[in-house]
Amino acid sequence: MWIADQWKDYELIDCSRGEKLERWDRYTLLRPDPQAIWNTPRAHRGWARPDARYARSRTGGGEWTSRHVPDRWQVHYGALTFQVGLMNFKHTGIFPEQAANWDWAGEQIRGAGRPVSVLNLFAYTGGATVACAAAGASVCHVDAAKGMVQWARENAKLSGLEERPIRWIVDDCAKFVEREIRRGRRYDAIIMDPPSYGRGPSGEIWKLEENLYPFVELVSGVLSDQPLFVILNSYTTGLAPSVLTYVLQSVLGPKFGGHTVSDELGLPVRESGLALPCGATGRWISSN
């Protein structure tokens, strides 16, 4: 498991009975987590009185109840600064376990010894974008949600990266990649965080199990002649990390060689000393 254990402003305090208790800077949040199926004691006092709690509704969805949490506040990860807040569907604007990928991508970029261009697809609020830009890469950030792209721009500015070479694109990721292929634009590294399920701008249905492999095939068409790495994330329940290895290596291996490794992402749990699994990642690395 690749564990994101370098956070100072974020902490997974405990998890039990389908929920997790977290500290985001000065605020404690209680959110659902389907992985936490164990019935361990909730000894920490934060369980009884969190600053905000997301409760699911029996009819679907859910809502936050908050005592005194602001609409937005900041958390820091090393030199990076992010805005977080109480969003719909229990989200906060950052997936803290992805810091393990931010660190790894930054190491690859700094160690390349050459300029590196990164394409970040389904880029959300830009955690990977700002991490790669901070490491010295030029980045193209693509997400279909205008509000998320604006949030990412604000994160880049807060991190002192507003002058770095970042392209901010509001577009359907597949359609954007198709146009980039026609334009002949290429990238040295690609990061993908596709949803498990979604709808395109014309009502197209995206199901990861059906669409992931052809999408990775499409995206391979914008890799440069000397690609550096590809990161593929999945939060689809039941999809093993080794599936990501199979997809990436099947598509990229015949074209570029290299090798793929995959594993779960995790967060350390303070109260138990164990780690909570938080999705899967595949990493293809060039052999050059």
Secondary structure, 3 states (H helix, E strand, C coil): CEECCCCCCEEEEEEECCEEEEEECCEEEEEECCCCCCCCCCCCHHHCCCCEEEEECCCCCEEEEECCCCCCEEEEECCEEEEECCCHHHCCCCCHHHHHHHHHHHHHHHHCCCCCEEEEECCCCCHHHHHHHHCCCEEEEEECCHHHHHHHHHHHHHCCCCCCCEEEEECCHHHHHHHHHHHCCCECEEEECCCCEEECCCCCEEEHHHHHHHHHHHHHHHECCCCCEEEEEECCCCCCHHHHHHHHHHHHHHHHCCEEEEEEEEEEECCCCCEEEEEEEEEEECCC
